[in-house]
């Protein structure tokens, strides 16, 4: 076993939460960003992101995420605010952006469809790239993209049911419809050179679209580089030295940590296991990781987004790929409200899930809430 194979894979998490007041109304985070390292504003006013540093073990990741989240929640209590672990705000009209050149450029390039992104809160899981295996890591994360259904947390957009994974549908099929290569799940790659070529091609398209929208090239180039100009759900991140999976919804801390542990476990298994692409089914065994052909991955992912883990074929596929599906309890499938969900009912739902977040944190780490 090489030195790299014996070393733990570092991993980190970024989770976005809606911020509400005691009446369930969306509000700005304000001084919540000062509660802990890793708490940051997002590009829209009522979102707060809590992120960890790269951690070597599941225990370290758990303690850091829960500790930081607990610090934010304690300060939120003092301010009469709460955090909501739902991927959409259920029902909200205009969600205001924080003014910046980046969002101005995206609005120009994407147009009116960019409003769909403003209604989305998600989880990003980073795993450290392994020498000589980064492409296998990337392709494997592409293949298990349907696992997003394990933590789907809202089916609603503006009060109406959109899909089991409403956020993924908003991102992939609605927000980036005018620049489809930017937000779709990309197919497998053969090597890093192919990945770099794709990045450059998408970047050129993005800059050209910005110029066509009336912006000057210097403004676009000053605010975006090839890596930051794409929103495909699985990415090689040269900046962080990681492979990043951006598909999961925001969810309860216990669910997010379980998913991160499962993903890291798969990456650990990959260290000494050959990866190949073959057929439609896919499987992870002690001896090999077999990824289904990309068209099959897209079918599984589409079913997972539209109908969740109960969709035909999704649960068996995730089981073959090594996930214990019954260990998860995605809340999206539990919503059963008359439609449209009114703004008043949406505020009640947000308050309920803010309470669930605090209860989940108390259960998994009572010290974090002290």
Secondary structure in CASP SS format (residue, H / E / C, confidence):
PFRMAT SS
TARGET T0000
AUTHOR 0000-0000-0000
METHOD secondary structure of the structure
MODEL  1
X C 1.00
X C 1.00
X H 1.00
X H 1.00
X H 1.00
X H 1.00
X C 1.00
X C 1.00
X C 1.00
X C 1.00
X E 1.00
X E 1.00
X E 1.00
X E 1.00
X E 1.00
X E 1.00
X E 1.00
X E 1.00
X E 1.00
X E 1.00
X E 1.00
X C 1.00
X C 1.00
X C 1.00
X C 1.00
X E 1.00
X C 1.00
X C 1.00
X C 1.00
X H 1.00
X H 1.00
X H 1.00
X H 1.00
X H 1.00
X C 1.00
X C 1.00
X C 1.00
X C 1.00
X E 1.00
X E 1.00
X E 1.00
X C 1.00
X C 1.00
X E 1.00
X C 1.00
X C 1.00
X E 1.00
X E 1.00
X E 1.00
X E 1.00
X E 1.00
X C 1.00
X C 1.00
X C 1.00
X E 1.00
X C 1.00
X C 1.00
X H 1.00
X H 1.00
X H 1.00
X H 1.00
X H 1.00
X H 1.00
X H 1.00
X H 1.00
X H 1.00
X H 1.00
X H 1.00
X H 1.00
X H 1.00
X H 1.00
X H 1.00
X H 1.00
X H 1.00
X H 1.00
X H 1.00
X H 1.00
X H 1.00
X H 1.00
X C 1.00
X E 1.00
X E 1.00
X E 1.00
X E 1.00
X C 1.00
X C 1.00
X C 1.00
X C 1.00
X C 1.00
X C 1.00
X C 1.00
X C 1.00
X C 1.00
X C 1.00
X C 1.00
X C 1.00
X E 1.00
X C 1.00
X C 1.00
X C 1.00
X H 1.00
X H 1.00
X H 1.00
X H 1.00
X H 1.00
X H 1.00
X H 1.00
X H 1.00
X H 1.00
X H 1.00
X H 1.00
X H 1.00
X H 1.00
X H 1.00
X H 1.00
X H 1.00
X H 1.00
X H 1.00
X H 1.00
X C 1.00
X C 1.00
X E 1.00
X E 1.00
X E 1.00
X E 1.00
X E 1.00
X E 1.00
X E 1.00
X C 1.00
X C 1.00
X C 1.00
X C 1.00
X C 1.00
X H 1.00
X H 1.00
X H 1.00
X H 1.00
X H 1.00
X H 1.00
X H 1.00
X H 1.00
X H 1.00
X H 1.00
X C 1.00
X H 1.00
X H 1.00
X H 1.00
X H 1.00
X H 1.00
X H 1.00
X H 1.00
X C 1.00
X C 1.00
X C 1.00
X C 1.00
X E 1.00
X E 1.00
X C 1.00
X C 1.00
X E 1.00
X E 1.00
X C 1.00
X C 1.00
X C 1.00
X C 1.00
X H 1.00
X H 1.00
X H 1.00
X H 1.00
X H 1.00
X H 1.00
X H 1.00
X H 1.00
X H 1.00
X H 1.00
X C 1.00
X H 1.00
X H 1.00
X H 1.00
X H 1.00
X H 1.00
X H 1.00
X H 1.00
X C 1.00
X C 1.00
X C 1.00
X C 1.00
X C 1.00
X C 1.00
X C 1.00
X C 1.00
X H 1.00
X H 1.00
X H 1.00
X H 1.00
X H 1.00
X H 1.00
X H 1.00
X H 1.00
X H 1.00
X H 1.00
X H 1.00
X H 1.00
X H 1.00
X H 1.00
X H 1.00
X H 1.00
X H 1.00
X H 1.00
X H 1.00
X H 1.00
X H 1.00
X C 1.00
X C 1.00
X C 1.00
X C 1.00
X H 1.00
X H 1.00
X H 1.00
X H 1.00
X H 1.00
X H 1.00
X H 1.00
X C 1.00
X C 1.00
X C 1.00
X C 1.00
X C 1.00
X C 1.00
X C 1.00
X C 1.00
X C 1.00
X C 1.00
X E 1.00
X E 1.00
X E 1.00
X E 1.00
X C 1.00
X C 1.00
X C 1.00
X C 1.00
X E 1.00
X E 1.00
X E 1.00
X E 1.00
X C 1.00
X C 1.00
X C 1.00
X E 1.00
X C 1.00
X C 1.00
X C 1.00
X H 1.00
X H 1.00
X H 1.00
X H 1.00
X H 1.00
X H 1.00
X H 1.00
X H 1.00
X H 1.00
X H 1.00
X H 1.00
X H 1.00
X H 1.00
X H 1.00
X H 1.00
X H 1.00
X H 1.00
X H 1.00
X H 1.00
X C 1.00
X C 1.00
X E 1.00
X E 1.00
X E 1.00
X E 1.00
X C 1.00
X C 1.00
X C 1.00
X C 1.00
X C 1.00
X E 1.00
X E 1.00
X C 1.00
X C 1.00
X C 1.00
X E 1.00
X E 1.00
X E 1.00
X E 1.00
X C 1.00
X C 1.00
X H 1.00
X H 1.00
X H 1.00
X H 1.00
X H 1.00
X H 1.00
X H 1.00
X H 1.00
X H 1.00
X H 1.00
X H 1.00
X H 1.00
X H 1.00
X H 1.00
X H 1.00
X H 1.00
X H 1.00
X C 1.00
X C 1.00
X C 1.00
X H 1.00
X H 1.00
X H 1.00
X H 1.00
X H 1.00
X H 1.00
X H 1.00
X C 1.00
X C 1.00
X C 1.00
X C 1.00
X H 1.00
X H 1.00
X H 1.00
X C 1.00
X C 1.00
X C 1.00
X H 1.00
X H 1.00
X H 1.00
X H 1.00
X C 1.00
X C 1.00
X C 1.00
X C 1.00
X C 1.00
X C 1.00
X C 1.00
X C 1.00
X H 1.00
X H 1.00
X H 1.00
X H 1.00
X H 1.00
X H 1.00
X H 1.00
X H 1.00
X H 1.00
X H 1.00
X H 1.00
X H 1.00
X H 1.00
X H 1.00
X H 1.00
X H 1.00
X H 1.00
X H 1.00
X H 1.00
X H 1.00
X H 1.00
X H 1.00
X C 1.00
X H 1.00
X H 1.00
X H 1.00
X H 1.00
X C 1.00
END
